[in-house]
Amino acid sequence: MSSSKGIVSKAVGFLKRQESAYSVNMVRRSVENFALMLVQQYQSIYLIALGANSVQVGLVNSLAGVGTTLTSLPAGWAIDRYGLKKTFSFGVIFMAVGALIYGFANNWLLTIPAMFIFTLAARVNQTSCPVVCGSALVNEDRAVGMQLCDSLAAISGIIAPIVGAAVIAVSGGMNAEGIRPLFFIQLVVLAVELVIVLRWFSNPKSRLGVQPRRSLIGGIREVMAKGVAVKRFLLYQSVMTVPFYLNAIYIPLYASQVKGADAFTLGGMATASLLVPLILSVPSGRLADIFGRKRVVYLCMPLYCASLVILALAPVGNSVMIILAGIFQGFYMLGMVTGNAMRAELVPISLLGSWSGLLGLFGGVVGIIVPISAGVLWNSIQPTSVLLFLIASTIIGGVVLTSIPETLKLKKEE
């Protein structure tokens, strides 16, 4: 009991010494994560129910990747130029528009503009979010701070898929009409997030005096000139973005179509994947702040690969093994959050927006190529080939990471 009280006391003390931008962003991100996780496990199945096949599902997601690619650099520049509050507001409003279009879609072609707008807006917020922790936290607090933020988001993410499964169960089952209400609930949740941003969020203090006159291209040039190992980190982050896209698109589809998972098993799998970040986020963040970021990432990689092996070997209808695969899948996010701490330490604070936008650009290119490629693998070879592709990407990412210096004590030119 005293040990748990000590952990809570340390967490409270940590939060008290941080500025409000960090704390409010934790709440904002938690609300947004609920909105995302409410539909994530069921989105591909919704497209199939509206008449798409597996290649067309990949095509829709690849077209959405065009939006993120076009948005990332301008979003990063806008963060440095106009501040985080305005970019968050823009992102939430257009995510809500995308959710509305999803809700009214009556065939899979109408999900293309919905996916394009929603993913474009989500990329704005994904570009902005790491800049808050990068600007508001010191190096020695950054990994813990980012993992603590991830823990709060994980709590809402654990609840959301189960809520989604319950809504589907009472709305007609795993079909278009059963899944459709989730998008209208998502719209309401996003409205709550917008109120939080407009009412309580303020830009981090370290960025209040940052009013760069640099152009969009000028910001990229400064990142390349003043950053450390940025080209190698761009390659690493791009490779490790492959699971980010395919986990959301094809893992639920694989569990459903190949392994016979029902709505509650899919919801349980999504919930299980968030248990690892929830339980281990603060301890792993502390380890990363003491022993280095790379060691924690290397611990997470083989455990994530184990999730793919378990899913591939799971007998049809075996919910226990499918959910167990979900638990191990959570190590991917644990490693990625630690990687996000690294990226914030490679460039000066004043360039974090441009740097985040550049990373988003490369991630967007991956988002164009990978989903449709995985769809082709799924159809032309077999669904399990997508799991092998994910394992290969993780191994390549680990090899690239060896060439990047540890960033915990890294000193950058300001």
C-alpha positions in Angstrom: 0.0 0.0 0.0 2.8 2.4 0.9 4.6 1.6 -2.3 1.5 2.5 -4.4 1.0 5.7 -2.4 4.7 6.6 -3.1 4.1 6.1 -6.9 1.0 8.3 -6.8 2.8 10.9 -4.8 5.7 11.0 -7.3 3.3 11.3 -10.2 1.5 14.1 -8.5 4.8 15.9 -7.7 5.9 15.4 -11.3 2.7 17.0 -12.6 2.8 19.9 -10.2 6.2 21.0 -11.5 5.1 21.0 -15.1 3.4 24.0 -16.8 -0.3 24.0 -17.7 0.2 23.4 -21.4 1.5 19.9 -20.7 -1.3 19.0 -18.2 -4.1 20.3 -20.4 -2.6 18.6 -23.4 -2.7 15.3 -21.5 -6.5 15.7 -21.0 -7.0 16.8 -24.6 -5.1 13.9 -26.0 -7.0 11.5 -23.7 -10.3 12.7 -25.1 -9.0 12.5 -28.7 -7.7 9.0 -28.1 -11.2 7.9 -27.0 -12.6 9.3 -30.2 -10.0 7.5 -32.3 -10.1 4.1 -30.5 -13.9 4.1 -30.5 -13.9 3.3 -34.3 -10.4 2.1 -35.1 -11.0 -1.6 -34.7 -14.1 -1.5 -36.8 -13.2 1.0 -39.5 -11.9 -1.5 -42.0 -14.8 -3.8 -41.4 -17.2 -0.8 -42.0 -15.6 -0.3 -45.4 -15.9 -4.0 -46.3 -19.6 -3.8 -45.2 -20.1 -0.8 -47.5 -18.8 -2.9 -50.5 -15.0 -2.5 -50.5 -12.6 -5.4 -50.8 -9.2 -5.7 -49.1 -7.3 -3.9 -51.9 -9.9 -1.1 -51.9 -9.5 -0.8 -48.1 -5.8 -0.3 -48.7 -6.5 2.2 -51.5 -8.8 4.3 -49.3 -6.1 4.5 -46.6 -3.4 5.2 -49.2 -5.4 8.1 -50.6 -5.7 9.4 -47.1 -2.0 9.2 -46.9 -1.8 11.8 -49.7 -3.6 14.2 -47.3 -1.2 13.6 -44.5 1.8 14.0 -46.8 0.5 17.4 -48.1 -0.4 18.6 -44.6 2.6 17.7 -42.5 5.1 20.4 -43.6 2.6 23.2 -43.6 1.3 22.0 -40.2 4.9 22.0 -38.8 5.5 25.5 -40.2 2.2 26.7 -38.8 3.1 25.5 -35.3 6.3 27.5 -35.3 4.5 30.5 -36.9 1.0 30.7 -35.3 1.2 28.5 -32.2 -0.1 25.2 -31.0 -3.6 26.4 -29.9 -4.6 27.4 -33.4 -3.3 24.3 -35.0 -5.0 22.0 -32.5 -8.3 23.9 -33.0 -8.0 23.5 -36.8 -7.2 19.8 -36.4 -10.2 19.0 -34.2 -12.7 20.9 -36.3 -11.8 19.0 -39.5 -11.6 15.7 -37.7 -15.2 16.3 -36.7 -16.1 17.0 -40.4 -14.5 13.7 -41.4 -16.5 11.8 -38.7 -19.7 13.4 -40.0 -19.1 12.3 -43.5 -18.3 8.7 -42.3 -21.5 8.6 -40.5 -23.6 9.5 -43.5 -21.6 7.3 -46.0 -23.8 4.7 -47.8 -21.1 3.2 -50.0 -17.3 2.7 -49.7 -16.5 5.5 -52.2 -17.9 8.1 -49.9 -15.5 7.0 -47.2 -12.6 8.3 -49.4 -13.3 12.1 -48.7 -14.1 11.2 -45.1 -10.8 9.3 -44.6 -8.9 12.1 -46.5 -10.3 14.9 -44.3 -10.1 13.0 -41.0 -6.6 11.7 -41.6 -5.4 15.1 -42.8 -6.7 16.8 -39.6 -5.5 14.0 -37.4 -2.0 14.5 -38.8 -2.2 18.2 -37.8 -2.8 17.1 -34.2 -0.2 14.3 -34.4 2.3 16.8 -35.6 1.4 19.3 -32.9 1.2 16.9 -29.9 4.9 15.9 -29.6 5.9 19.6 -29.8 4.1 20.3 -26.5 6.2 17.7 -24.6 9.3 18.7 -26.5 8.8 22.4 -25.5 7.3 22.1 -22.0 9.5 19.3 -20.6 13.3 19.2 -19.8 15.3 16.3 -21.1 15.4 14.5 -17.8 11.6 14.6 -17.5 10.7 14.1 -21.2 10.4 10.3 -21.5 8.5 10.0 -18.2 6.3 12.9 -19.2 5.5 11.5 -22.6 4.8 8.1 -21.2 2.6 9.5 -18.5 0.6 11.3 -21.2 0.4 8.1 -23.0 -0.9 6.3 -19.9 -3.8 8.7 -19.5 -4.6 8.3 -23.2 -4.4 4.5 -22.8 -7.1 4.6 -20.1 -9.6 6.2 -22.4 -8.4 3.9 -25.2 -9.1 0.9 -23.1 -12.7 2.0 -22.5 -13.4 3.1 -26.0 -13.3 -0.2 -27.9 -15.6 -1.9 -25.4 -18.0 1.0 -25.6 -17.8 0.6 -29.4 -18.5 -3.2 -29.2 -21.5 -2.5 -26.9 -22.9 0.1 -29.3 -22.5 -2.3 -32.3 -24.2 -5.1 -30.4 -27.3 -3.0 -29.7 -27.3 -1.4 -33.2 -27.4 -4.5 -35.4 -24.1 -6.3 -35.2 -20.9 -6.2 -37.4 -22.5 -4.6 -40.4 -22.7 -1.0 -41.8 -25.8 0.0 -39.8 -24.4 -1.5 -36.6 -21.1 0.3 -36.9 -22.5 3.6 -38.2 -23.5 5.1 -34.8 -19.9 5.1 -33.7 -19.1 7.9 -36.0 -21.8 10.1 -34.6 -20.6 9.4 -31.0 -17.1 10.2 -32.2 -18.4 13.6 -33.5 -19.7 14.5 -30.0 -16.4 13.5 -28.3 -14.5 15.7 -30.7 -16.7 18.6 -29.8 -15.7 18.1 -26.2 -12.1 18.2 -27.2 -12.6 21.4 -29.1 -14.0 23.0 -25.9 -11.0 21.9 -23.9 -8.6 23.4 -26.5 -10.4 26.8 -26.8 -11.1 27.2 -23.0 -8.0 25.8 -21.2 -5.1 25.2 -23.5 -2.3 27.8 -23.9 1.0 27.7 -25.8 4.1 26.4 -23.8 6.1 29.2 -22.2 9.3 28.3 -24.1 7.5 29.0 -27.4 5.8 32.4 -26.5 8.8 34.3 -27.8 9.3 32.2 -30.9 8.0 34.2 -33.8 10.1 32.9 -36.7 10.4 34.9 -39.9 11.7 31.8 -41.7 9.8 30.4 -44.6 8.6 26.8 -44.8 11.6 25.7 -46.8 13.9 27.8 -44.5 12.7 25.9 -41.5 13.6 22.6 -43.1 17.1 23.9 -44.0 17.6 25.0 -40.4 16.6 21.5 -39.2 19.1 19.9 -41.5 21.8 22.4 -40.4 21.3 22.5 -36.7 19.8 19.0 -36.0 21.8 15.9 -35.1 21.5 12.7 -37.1 18.2 14.0 -38.6 18.5 12.1 -41.9 19.1 8.8 -40.1 16.2 9.4 -37.7 13.9 10.3 -40.7 14.7 6.8 -42.1 14.2 5.1 -38.7 10.9 6.9 -38.1 9.6 6.2 -41.6 10.3 2.5 -41.3 8.7 2.3 -37.9 5.6 4.1 -39.2 4.8 1.0 -41.2 3.2 -0.9 -38.2 1.4 2.3 -37.2 -0.6 2.2 -40.4 -1.0 -1.6 -40.8 -1.8 -2.3 -37.1 -4.9 -0.2 -37.5 -6.0 -1.4 -40.9 -5.1 -5.1 -41.3 -4.6 -6.5 -37.9 -8.3 -6.2 -37.0 -9.2 -7.4 -40.5 -6.9 -10.4 -40.1 -8.3 -11.2 -36.6 -11.9 -11.0 -38.0 -11.7 -12.6 -41.4 -8.9 -15.2 -40.8 -9.2 -15.9 -37.1 -13.0 -15.5 -36.7 -12.9 -12.8 -34.1 -16.3 -11.2 -33.2 -16.9 -7.5 -32.2 -16.2 -8.1 -28.5 -13.0 -10.1 -29.3 -11.8 -7.2 -31.5 -12.7 -4.7 -28.8 -10.9 -6.9 -26.2 -7.8 -7.0 -28.5 -7.7 -3.2 -28.8 -8.2 -2.8 -25.1 -5.5 -5.4 -24.4 -3.0 -3.5 -26.7 -3.3 -0.5 -24.4 -2.7 -2.4 -21.2 1.1 -2.5 -21.7 1.4 1.3 -22.3 -0.9 1.9 -19.3 1.0 -0.3 -16.9 4.5 0.1 -18.1 4.6 3.6 -19.5 5.9 5.4 -16.4 8.5 2.7 -15.4 9.7 2.5 -19.0 9.9 6.3 -19.2 11.9 6.4 -16.0 14.3 3.8 -17.4 14.7 5.8 -20.6 15.4 8.9 -18.6 18.1 7.1 -16.6 19.6 4.6 -19.0 18.8 6.0 -22.4 16.0 5.9 -25.0 17.5 3.3 -27.3 17.7 0.5 -24.8 14.0 0.7 -24.0 13.2 0.7 -27.7 15.3 -2.4 -28.3 13.5 -4.1 -25.5 10.1 -3.4 -27.0 10.8 -4.5 -30.6 11.0 -8.3 -30.2 8.0 -8.3 -27.9 5.9 -6.5 -30.6 7.1 -9.1 -33.1 5.9 -11.8 -30.7 2.3 -10.4 -31.0 2.4 -11.0 -34.7 3.6 -14.6 -34.3 0.9 -15.3 -31.6 -1.8 -13.9 -33.9 -0.6 -16.0 -36.9 -0.5 -19.2 -34.7 -3.8 -18.6 -33.0 -6.5 -21.3 -33.8 -9.6 -20.0 -35.5 -12.1 -18.7 -32.9 -9.5 -18.8 -30.1 -10.3 -15.4 -28.4 -7.7 -15.9 -25.7 -4.8 -16.1 -28.1 -6.1 -13.2 -30.2 -6.4 -11.0 -27.1 -3.0 -12.2 -25.9 -1.6 -11.0 -29.3 -3.2 -7.7 -28.5 -1.4 -7.4 -25.2 2.0 -7.9 -26.9 1.0 -5.5 -29.6 1.1 -2.7 -27.0 4.9 -2.9 -26.9 4.9 -1.2 -30.3 3.3 2.0 -28.9 5.6 1.8 -25.8 8.6 1.8 -28.0 7.3 4.5 -30.3 6.6 6.9 -27.5 10.2 6.5 -26.3 11.3 7.2 -29.9 9.2 10.4 -29.8 11.3 11.5 -26.8 14.4 11.0 -28.9 13.1 13.1 -31.8 12.4 16.0 -29.6 16.0 16.0 -28.5 17.7 16.1 -31.9 16.8 19.7 -32.8 16.5 23.1 -31.0 13.1 23.9 -29.4 12.4 26.7 -31.9 12.6 24.2 -34.8 10.4 21.5 -33.3 7.4 22.4 -35.4 9.3 22.2 -38.7 11.0 19.0 -37.6 7.7 17.4 -36.6 6.3 18.5 -40.0 9.2 17.0 -41.8 8.8 13.7 -40.0 5.1 13.8 -40.8 5.9 14.3 -44.5 8.0 11.1 -44.6 5.4 9.3 -42.5 2.7 10.4 -45.0 4.6 9.0 -47.9 4.8 5.7 -46.1 1.0 6.0 -45.5 0.5 6.3 -49.2 2.6 3.4 -50.3 2.2 0.8 -47.5 -1.6 0.3 -47.1 -2.2 -0.5 -50.8 1.0 -2.6 -50.9 -0.2 -4.6 -47.9 -3.6 -5.0 -49.6 -1.8 -6.5 -52.7 0.2 -8.8 -50.5 -3.0 -9.9 -48.7 -4.8 -10.7 -52.0 -2.0 -12.0 -54.2 0.0 -14.1 -51.6 -2.0 -14.6 -48.4 -3.1 -12.5 -45.4 -0.2 -13.9 -43.2 2.3 -12.2 -45.5 1.2 -8.9 -44.1 2.3 -10.1 -40.6 5.7 -11.1 -42.0 6.0 -7.7 -43.6 5.5 -6.0 -40.2 8.1 -8.2 -38.6 10.6 -7.4 -41.4 9.9 -3.6 -41.0 10.6 -3.8 -37.3 13.9 -5.6 -37.8 15.0 -3.0 -40.3 14.0 -0.2 -38.0 16.2 -1.8 -35.2 19.2 -1.9 -37.6 18.8 1.8 -38.5 18.5 2.8 -34.9 22.0 1.5 -34.2 23.4 4.4 -36.3 21.6 7.1 -34.3 23.3 8.5 -31.2 21.7 8.3 -27.7 19.9 11.6 -27.1 19.4 11.7 -23.4 22.4 13.9 -22.7 22.8 15.3 -26.2 23.7 18.9 -26.5 22.3 20.8 -29.5 23.0 24.1 -31.1 20.3 26.6 -30.1 
